[in-house]
Amino acid sequence: MRRCLGYCLAVIPRLAKVVERVNRHLLHVFSPTVGEAAERAAHDYFFDVYVRERLYRQEFFSNAFKALRFNGIDGDYAEFGSWGGVTFALAYQESRRRDHSAKLWAFDSFQGLPSPQVDADDHPEWQTGRLAMTLEEFHTNCAQNGISRDEYDVVPGFYEDTLPTMAATDEPTNIALAYVDCDLYSSTKAVLRFLEPRLKHGMIVAFDDYFCWSSSQLSGERKALLEVAPGREKWEWTPYLQFGWHGASFVIEDKTLTTTA
């Protein structure tokens, strides 16, 4: 027994040294591989176009709702174009994280993009019926993102059919942030006309496709804003945040406050 115990006591230190040498060898062999794999994964993640665009939009909503809350601008969130429910969910999450209690509104055809109405609607990516999502799919997406049914309203239908039928007194009447993501020039014009009586000092209006031009046309959203920006005589459209390669936003300011007495 004593001989066996003595043998074990002599062998254990040797085994420990062997294990240590094996560990060093494995670390030497696999560490570069693990590091390279992690670097590749990070590169693939952060340079994936959809991941980056999501992060750009999330950053925009975080900053916008922080500014609105900090500056005391209350009101609702109105989204025009809600395909996929991604921006809708981001707006909800960031508004709550920034302690802004905006009610959310989704305006969408839930049938995809409408047919072009004029030449200014032409764009290689804006095809009739593209970006379609059913109303049921939208509700499911909201539920999956923790948005309860009493926290948002939906106005389904093409804008030329729905927005002109809504009076200036119809909800939403108090909007803090309007997010225009309807791509087409004619659709954007309808949205801007709808927003005109609802503009107020301090609100933010964002255009998701402000820099989506084509080889023959201006960006539809930018062209619509240049032509029919509502209330030019009363409201200053002050450039605010640009987000990603595609989006831009504006703060609405009362012109009587920007003129020198």
C-alpha positions, 0 to 999 in steps of 0.5 A: 500500500505504501509502495503504491501510494509512493508511486502515485505521489511520484507520478502525479506531478509528471502527469500535471506537467504532461497536461500542461504541455498538451494544453499549451500545444492545443492553445498554440494550434487552435488560438489562431483558428478561433481568432480568425473564425471570430474575425470572419464572423464579425466581418460577415455580421457587421458588413451584411447589408441587411444587418447594417441597415437595421443597425442604422435604423435602430440608431436613428430611432434611438436618437430621434426618440431621445431627442423628442423625449428630452425636448418635451415633444409628445405625440404618436409614431406614424409609419407609412410603409410597414413591410416586414414590421422591422422598422415598426418594431424598432420604433416601438422598442426604442421609444420605450427604451427612451421613455417616450410613450408614443402610440404607433400607427401603421399605414400600409396597403398590405398588398405590396407596392401599387402600380406606378402612377407617373414617370417619377414613380419609375425605379428598378427596385419598385415593382408592382406588388413587391414588398407585400405582407398580409395584415395577419402577418403584420399582427403576428410580427407585432405580437412576436416583438412584444407590441400589444394590440392596444399599443398600435392601430392599423390603417390598411389600403393604398394611400390614394384610397385611404388618406384623402378620406381622412379629415384633419380631425381624424386620428392621428392628429398629434404626431411626434415622429412620421416615418415615410417608407412608401418609396414611390413619388406619388405615394409620398405626395399623398402622405405629405398632403395627409401630414400637412394639417398635422405638422407641428413645431418640434416633430420629426419627419423621416424618409427611408428612401430619400437617396434612392434615385435612378438613372432617369429620375430623382428619388421619389420621396425627395422629389415629392418633398421638394415639390409639395413640402407642406406648409412651406410658408409656415414651417421650416424643414430643418435637416436632422439625421441622415441614416445609412446610405438611404435615409434622411430626416427633418425637424419641423420648426415654426418659422415665426420662431426662426426669424429675427425680431 
